[in-house]
Amino acid sequence: MEPKNNSALRCLSTRWRSATVKRDVEDLAKEYDYIVVGAGTAGTTVADRLTENYTKTVLMIEYGSLALDDSFVPPWNVPASEFLYNITSVPQPNVNNRTFPVINGRVVGGVSAVNG
């Protein structure tokens, strides 16, 4: 049953509405036809295409969080740190060897979820 006020789930296809989040290894099946690692835009697209064949099972693994709406991105468009990897660039020689944060989403949807 779909939650009443969950616009994120309402916009998903019917197949994805029947997907379930598994948080413990004991909840997983013994085997899957396909395993997709990473639930960014590419991973979710691949998993969606694989599920077009309803006889196949797909396990999608994501290290990051599952955000069911965009409330984790405040109005100034800087996501909460729990939705970002703590990655810094290598020193950049053309700017006096300064380093910079590298924005990379640790959330289902990947960097597209945090970049809008």
MODELLER restraints for C-alpha pairs under 7 A, 6 or more apart:
rsr = mdl.restraints
at = mdl.atoms
rsr.add(forms.Gaussian(group=physical.xy_distance, feature=features.Distance(at['CA:8:A'], at['CA:68:A']), mean=5.56, stdev=0.5))
rsr.add(forms.Gaussian(group=physical.xy_distance, feature=features.Distance(at['CA:8:A'], at['CA:69:A']), mean=5.59, stdev=0.5))
rsr.add(forms.Gaussian(group=physical.xy_distance, feature=features.Distance(at['CA:9:A'], at['CA:17:A']), mean=6.53, stdev=0.5))
rsr.add(forms.Gaussian(group=physical.xy_distance, feature=features.Distance(at['CA:22:A'], at['CA:28:A']), mean=6.84, stdev=0.5))
rsr.add(forms.Gaussian(group=physical.xy_distance, feature=features.Distance(at['CA:32:A'], at['CA:57:A']), mean=5.29, stdev=0.5))
rsr.add(forms.Gaussian(group=physical.xy_distance, feature=features.Distance(at['CA:32:A'], at['CA:58:A']), mean=5.85, stdev=0.5))
rsr.add(forms.Gaussian(group=physical.xy_distance, feature=features.Distance(at['CA:32:A'], at['CA:59:A']), mean=6.44, stdev=0.5))
rsr.add(forms.Gaussian(group=physical.xy_distance, feature=features.Distance(at['CA:33:A'], at['CA:56:A']), mean=5.83, stdev=0.5))
rsr.add(forms.Gaussian(group=physical.xy_distance, feature=features.Distance(at['CA:33:A'], at['CA:57:A']), mean=5.17, stdev=0.5))
rsr.add(forms.Gaussian(group=physical.xy_distance, feature=features.Distance(at['CA:33:A'], at['CA:58:A']), mean=6.06, stdev=0.5))
rsr.add(forms.Gaussian(group=physical.xy_distance, feature=features.Distance(at['CA:34:A'], at['CA:57:A']), mean=6.44, stdev=0.5))
rsr.add(forms.Gaussian(group=physical.xy_distance, feature=features.Distance(at['CA:34:A'], at['CA:58:A']), mean=4.82, stdev=0.5))
rsr.add(forms.Gaussian(group=physical.xy_distance, feature=features.Distance(at['CA:34:A'], at['CA:59:A']), mean=6.33, stdev=0.5))
rsr.add(forms.Gaussian(group=physical.xy_distance, feature=features.Distance(at['CA:35:A'], at['CA:58:A']), mean=5.72, stdev=0.5))
rsr.add(forms.Gaussian(group=physical.xy_distance, feature=features.Distance(at['CA:35:A'], at['CA:59:A']), mean=4.73, stdev=0.5))
rsr.add(forms.Gaussian(group=physical.xy_distance, feature=features.Distance(at['CA:35:A'], at['CA:60:A']), mean=5.80, stdev=0.5))
rsr.add(forms.Gaussian(group=physical.xy_distance, feature=features.Distance(at['CA:36:A'], at['CA:43:A']), mean=6.28, stdev=0.5))
rsr.add(forms.Gaussian(group=physical.xy_distance, feature=features.Distance(at['CA:36:A'], at['CA:47:A']), mean=6.53, stdev=0.5))
rsr.add(forms.Gaussian(group=physical.xy_distance, feature=features.Distance(at['CA:36:A'], at['CA:59:A']), mean=6.16, stdev=0.5))
rsr.add(forms.Gaussian(group=physical.xy_distance, feature=features.Distance(at['CA:36:A'], at['CA:60:A']), mean=4.62, stdev=0.5))
rsr.add(forms.Gaussian(group=physical.xy_distance, feature=features.Distance(at['CA:36:A'], at['CA:61:A']), mean=6.21, stdev=0.5))
rsr.add(forms.Gaussian(group=physical.xy_distance, feature=features.Distance(at['CA:37:A'], at['CA:43:A']), mean=6.79, stdev=0.5))
rsr.add(forms.Gaussian(group=physical.xy_distance, feature=features.Distance(at['CA:37:A'], at['CA:60:A']), mean=5.86, stdev=0.5))
rsr.add(forms.Gaussian(group=physical.xy_distance, feature=features.Distance(at['CA:37:A'], at['CA:61:A']), mean=4.88, stdev=0.5))
rsr.add(forms.Gaussian(group=physical.xy_distance, feature=features.Distance(at['CA:37:A'], at['CA:62:A']), mean=6.49, stdev=0.5))
rsr.add(forms.Gaussian(group=physical.xy_distance, feature=features.Distance(at['CA:38:A'], at['CA:60:A']), mean=6.88, stdev=0.5))
rsr.add(forms.Gaussian(group=physical.xy_distance, feature=features.Distance(at['CA:38:A'], at['CA:61:A']), mean=5.70, stdev=0.5))
rsr.add(forms.Gaussian(group=physical.xy_distance, feature=features.Distance(at['CA:38:A'], at['CA:62:A']), mean=4.91, stdev=0.5))
rsr.add(forms.Gaussian(group=physical.xy_distance, feature=features.Distance(at['CA:39:A'], at['CA:60:A']), mean=6.70, stdev=0.5))
rsr.add(forms.Gaussian(group=physical.xy_distance, feature=features.Distance(at['CA:39:A'], at['CA:61:A']), mean=6.74, stdev=0.5))
rsr.add(forms.Gaussian(group=physical.xy_distance, feature=features.Distance(at['CA:39:A'], at['CA:62:A']), mean=5.38, stdev=0.5))
rsr.add(forms.Gaussian(group=physical.xy_distance, feature=features.Distance(at['CA:39:A'], at['CA:108:A']), mean=5.09, stdev=0.5))
rsr.add(forms.Gaussian(group=physical.xy_distance, feature=features.Distance(at['CA:39:A'], at['CA:109:A']), mean=5.82, stdev=0.5))
rsr.add(forms.Gaussian(group=physical.xy_distance, feature=features.Distance(at['CA:39:A'], at['CA:110:A']), mean=6.57, stdev=0.5))
rsr.add(forms.Gaussian(group=physical.xy_distance, feature=features.Distance(at['CA:40:A'], at['CA:108:A']), mean=5.80, stdev=0.5))
rsr.add(forms.Gaussian(group=physical.xy_distance, feature=features.Distance(at['CA:40:A'], at['CA:109:A']), mean=4.09, stdev=0.5))
rsr.add(forms.Gaussian(group=physical.xy_distance, feature=features.Distance(at['CA:40:A'], at['CA:110:A']), mean=3.98, stdev=0.5))
rsr.add(forms.Gaussian(group=physical.xy_distance, feature=features.Distance(at['CA:41:A'], at['CA:109:A']), mean=5.41, stdev=0.5))
rsr.add(forms.Gaussian(group=physical.xy_distance, feature=features.Distance(at['CA:41:A'], at['CA:110:A']), mean=6.50, stdev=0.5))
rsr.add(forms.Gaussian(group=physical.xy_distance, feature=features.Distance(at['CA:41:A'], at['CA:112:A']), mean=6.92, stdev=0.5))
rsr.add(forms.Gaussian(group=physical.xy_distance, feature=features.Distance(at['CA:47:A'], at['CA:58:A']), mean=6.68, stdev=0.5))
rsr.add(forms.Gaussian(group=physical.xy_distance, feature=features.Distance(at['CA:47:A'], at['CA:60:A']), mean=6.99, stdev=0.5))
rsr.add(forms.Gaussian(group=physical.xy_distance, feature=features.Distance(at['CA:51:A'], at['CA:58:A']), mean=6.88, stdev=0.5))
rsr.add(forms.Gaussian(group=physical.xy_distance, feature=features.Distance(at['CA:62:A'], at['CA:108:A']), mean=6.72, stdev=0.5))
rsr.add(forms.Gaussian(group=physical.xy_distance, feature=features.Distance(at['CA:63:A'], at['CA:106:A']), mean=6.86, stdev=0.5))
rsr.add(forms.Gaussian(group=physical.xy_distance, feature=features.Distance(at['CA:64:A'], at['CA:83:A']), mean=6.88, stdev=0.5))
rsr.add(forms.Gaussian(group=physical.xy_distance, feature=features.Distance(at['CA:64:A'], at['CA:106:A']), mean=4.28, stdev=0.5))
rsr.add(forms.Gaussian(group=physical.xy_distance, feature=features.Distance(at['CA:64:A'], at['CA:107:A']), mean=4.20, stdev=0.5))
rsr.add(forms.Gaussian(group=physical.xy_distance, feature=features.Distance(at['CA:64:A'], at['CA:108:A']), mean=6.33, stdev=0.5))
rsr.add(forms.Gaussian(group=physical.xy_distance, feature=features.Distance(at['CA:65:A'], at['CA:83:A']), mean=6.74, stdev=0.5))
rsr.add(forms.Gaussian(group=physical.xy_distance, feature=features.Distance(at['CA:65:A'], at['CA:106:A']), mean=6.57, stdev=0.5))
rsr.add(forms.Gaussian(group=physical.xy_distance, feature=features.Distance(at['CA:65:A'], at['CA:107:A']), mean=4.55, stdev=0.5))
rsr.add(forms.Gaussian(group=physical.xy_distance, feature=features.Distance(at['CA:65:A'], at['CA:108:A']), mean=6.22, stdev=0.5))
rsr.add(forms.Gaussian(group=physical.xy_distance, feature=features.Distance(at['CA:66:A'], at['CA:107:A']), mean=5.87, stdev=0.5))
rsr.add(forms.Gaussian(group=physical.xy_distance, feature=features.Distance(at['CA:66:A'], at['CA:108:A']), mean=5.40, stdev=0.5))
rsr.add(forms.Gaussian(group=physical.xy_distance, feature=features.Distance(at['CA:67:A'], at['CA:107:A']), mean=6.98, stdev=0.5))
rsr.add(forms.Gaussian(group=physical.xy_distance, feature=features.Distance(at['CA:72:A'], at['CA:79:A']), mean=5.91, stdev=0.5))
rsr.add(forms.Gaussian(group=physical.xy_distance, feature=features.Distance(at['CA:72:A'], at['CA:80:A']), mean=6.06, stdev=0.5))
rsr.add(forms.Gaussian(group=physical.xy_distance, feature=features.Distance(at['CA:73:A'], at['CA:79:A']), mean=4.44, stdev=0.5))
rsr.add(forms.Gaussian(group=physical.xy_distance, feature=features.Distance(at['CA:73:A'], at['CA:80:A']), mean=6.65, stdev=0.5))
rsr.add(forms.Gaussian(group=physical.xy_distance, feature=features.Distance(at['CA:79:A'], at['CA:114:A']), mean=6.16, stdev=0.5))
rsr.add(forms.Gaussian(group=physical.xy_distance, feature=features.Distance(at['CA:83:A'], at['CA:105:A']), mean=5.86, stdev=0.5))
rsr.add(forms.Gaussian(group=physical.xy_distance, feature=features.Distance(at['CA:83:A'], at['CA:106:A']), mean=4.79, stdev=0.5))
rsr.add(forms.Gaussian(group=physical.xy_distance, feature=features.Distance(at['CA:83:A'], at['CA:107:A']), mean=5.56, stdev=0.5))
rsr.add(forms.Gaussian(group=physical.xy_distance, feature=features.Distance(at['CA:84:A'], at['CA:103:A']), mean=6.85, stdev=0.5))
rsr.add(forms.Gaussian(group=physical.xy_distance, feature=features.Distance(at['CA:84:A'], at['CA:104:A']), mean=5.80, stdev=0.5))
rsr.add(forms.Gaussian(group=physical.xy_distance, feature=features.Distance(at['CA:84:A'], at['CA:105:A']), mean=4.77, stdev=0.5))
rsr.add(forms.Gaussian(group=physical.xy_distance, feature=features.Distance(at['CA:84:A'], at['CA:106:A']), mean=4.85, stdev=0.5))
rsr.add(forms.Gaussian(group=physical.xy_distance, feature=features.Distance(at['CA:85:A'], at['CA:104:A']), mean=5.89, stdev=0.5))
rsr.add(forms.Gaussian(group=physical.xy_distance, feature=features.Distance(at['CA:85:A'], at['CA:105:A']), mean=6.42, stdev=0.5))
rsr.add(forms.Gaussian(group=physical.xy_distance, feature=features.Distance(at['CA:85:A'], at['CA:106:A']), mean=5.78, stdev=0.5))
rsr.add(forms.Gaussian(group=physical.xy_distance, feature=features.Distance(at['CA:87:A'], at['CA:101:A']), mean=6.01, stdev=0.5))
rsr.add(forms.Gaussian(group=physical.xy_distance, feature=features.Distance(at['CA:87:A'], at['CA:102:A']), mean=5.42, stdev=0.5))
rsr.add(forms.Gaussian(group=physical.xy_distance, feature=features.Distance(at['CA:88:A'], at['CA:99:A']), mean=6.45, stdev=0.5))
rsr.add(forms.Gaussian(group=physical.xy_distance, feature=features.Distance(at['CA:88:A'], at['CA:100:A']), mean=5.56, stdev=0.5))
rsr.add(forms.Gaussian(group=physical.xy_distance, feature=features.Distance(at['CA:88:A'], at['CA:101:A']), mean=4.48, stdev=0.5))
rsr.add(forms.Gaussian(group=physical.xy_distance, feature=features.Distance(at['CA:88:A'], at['CA:102:A']), mean=5.43, stdev=0.5))
rsr.add(forms.Gaussian(group=physical.xy_distance, feature=features.Distance(at['CA:89:A'], at['CA:99:A']), mean=5.35, stdev=0.5))
rsr.add(forms.Gaussian(group=physical.xy_distance, feature=features.Distance(at['CA:89:A'], at['CA:100:A']), mean=5.31, stdev=0.5))
rsr.add(forms.Gaussian(group=physical.xy_distance, feature=features.Distance(at['CA:89:A'], at['CA:101:A']), mean=6.18, stdev=0.5))
rsr.add(forms.Gaussian(group=physical.xy_distance, feature=features.Distance(at['CA:89:A'], at['CA:102:A']), mean=6.16, stdev=0.5))
rsr.add(forms.Gaussian(group=physical.xy_distance, feature=features.Distance(at['CA:90:A'], at['CA:99:A']), mean=5.94, stdev=0.5))
rsr.add(forms.Gaussian(group=physical.xy_distance, feature=features.Distance(at['CA:91:A'], at['CA:97:A']), mean=4.47, stdev=0.5))
rsr.add(forms.Gaussian(group=physical.xy_distance, feature=features.Distance(at['CA:91:A'], at['CA:98:A']), mean=5.26, stdev=0.5))
rsr.add(forms.Gaussian(group=physical.xy_distance, feature=features.Distance(at['CA:91:A'], at['CA:99:A']), mean=4.82, stdev=0.5))
rsr.add(forms.Gaussian(group=physical.xy_distance, feature=features.Distance(at['CA:92:A'], at['CA:98:A']), mean=5.53, stdev=0.5))
rsr.add(forms.Gaussian(group=physical.xy_distance, feature=features.Distance(at['CA:92:A'], at['CA:99:A']), mean=6.22, stdev=0.5))
rsr.add(forms.Gaussian(group=physical.xy_distance, feature=features.Distance(at['CA:104:A'], at['CA:110:A']), mean=6.96, stdev=0.5))
rsr.add(forms.Gaussian(group=physical.xy_distance, feature=features.Distance(at['CA:104:A'], at['CA:111:A']), mean=5.04, stdev=0.5))
rsr.add(forms.Gaussian(group=physical.xy_distance, feature=features.Distance(at['CA:105:A'], at['CA:111:A']), mean=4.16, stdev=0.5))
rsr.add(forms.Gaussian(group=physical.xy_distance, feature=features.Distance(at['CA:105:A'], at['CA:113:A']), mean=6.84, stdev=0.5))
rsr.add(forms.Gaussian(group=physical.xy_distance, feature=features.Distance(at['CA:105:A'], at['CA:114:A']), mean=5.82, stdev=0.5))
